Amino acid sequence: MENLENRLVARYFPLAYYLAMSGESFRDRAKAAMEAQKMGKAELNRLSGVPYHTLDKFLKRPGATTSAENAAAMARVLGINVDDDATFDELRSLYYQLDTDQRKFFLQSIRGLTRKR
């Protein structure tokens, strides 16, 4: 396998986005969790530390994205995963199909994508 530097591969991916590979989007699941918990944007803002304006924009616009940090903070407060369980299962399955060198490259790539810039 060719040894590529992670920083050269990682720059082609967006810094912050959420995946909706299967099932509902994170935005839709966040809205449903807020509704089920009778939680408003102001309370989510207070508990998560995500700016109110950012929450408002994210929750109002279909297809809106947010940073990984904001998504993680919202998910923690709402008790949901950023990605749905099917996505984690798919990633786990794909990971175990890789050989040792490919697994190392995969992990280095993920670390590069999540490194703060």
C-alpha positions in Angstrom: 0.0 0.0 0.0 1.3 3.4 -0.9 2.2 5.5 2.1 0.4 8.9 1.8 0.8 11.7 4.2 -2.4 12.2 6.1 -2.3 16.0 5.7 -2.4 15.7 1.9 -5.5 13.4 2.0 -7.4 15.1 4.8 -7.5 18.5 3.2 -10.0 17.3 0.6 -12.7 16.7 3.2 -14.8 19.5 4.9 -13.7 20.4 8.4 -17.1 20.1 10.0 -20.1 18.3 8.7 -22.5 15.7 9.9 -23.3 12.4 8.2 -26.7 11.2 7.3 -25.6 8.0 5.6 -28.7 6.2 6.8 -31.7 7.1 8.8 -32.5 10.6 10.0 -30.1 13.5 9.9 -28.5 14.7 13.1 -30.5 18.0 12.8 -33.8 16.0 12.7 -32.8 13.8 15.6 -31.7 16.8 17.6 -35.0 18.6 17.0 -37.0 15.4 17.9 -34.9 15.0 21.2 -35.5 18.6 22.1 -39.3 18.2 21.5 -39.4 15.0 23.5 -37.6 16.6 26.4 -39.6 19.9 26.0 -36.3 21.7 25.7 -36.1 25.1 23.9 -33.2 26.6 22.1 -32.3 28.9 25.0 -32.0 25.9 27.4 -29.9 24.0 24.9 -27.7 27.1 24.5 -27.3 27.3 28.2 -26.5 23.6 28.8 -24.4 23.0 25.7 -22.5 26.3 25.4 -23.3 26.5 21.7 -24.2 30.1 20.8 -27.9 30.8 20.5 -27.6 32.2 17.0 -25.7 29.1 15.8 -28.4 26.8 17.3 -31.2 28.9 15.8 -29.7 28.8 12.3 -28.9 25.1 12.5 -32.4 24.1 13.7 -34.3 26.3 11.3 -32.7 25.5 8.0 -33.1 22.1 6.4 -29.7 20.8 5.3 -27.9 23.1 7.7 -24.6 21.9 9.1 -22.6 22.8 12.2 -19.1 22.2 13.5 -18.1 18.9 15.0 -17.6 20.6 18.3 -21.1 22.1 18.3 -22.7 18.8 17.3 -20.9 16.9 20.0 -22.0 19.5 22.6 -25.6 19.3 21.5 -25.6 15.5 21.4 -24.1 15.3 24.9 -26.9 17.5 26.3 -29.7 15.8 24.3 -28.4 12.2 25.0 -28.1 11.3 21.3 -25.3 10.3 19.0 -23.9 12.6 16.4 -24.2 9.8 13.9 -26.9 7.2 14.0 -26.0 3.7 15.2 -26.1 2.3 11.6 -23.3 4.6 10.7 -21.1 3.4 13.5 -21.9 -0.2 12.6 -21.0 0.4 9.0 -17.7 2.1 10.0 -16.9 -0.8 12.4 -17.6 -3.4 9.7 -15.5 -1.6 7.1 -12.6 -1.1 9.6 -12.4 -4.9 10.2 -12.2 -5.6 6.5 -8.9 -3.7 6.3 -5.5 -5.2 6.8 -3.1 -3.9 9.5 -1.5 -1.2 7.3 -4.8 0.0 6.0 -6.2 0.3 9.6 -3.2 2.4 10.6 -3.7 4.7 7.6 -7.5 4.9 8.3 -6.8 5.9 11.9 -4.2 8.5 10.9 -6.6 9.9 8.4 -9.4 10.2 11.0 -7.0 11.9 13.4 -6.0 14.3 10.7 -9.6 15.2 10.0 -10.4 15.8 13.6 -7.3 17.9 14.4 -8.1 21.5 15.1 -6.8 23.9 12.5 
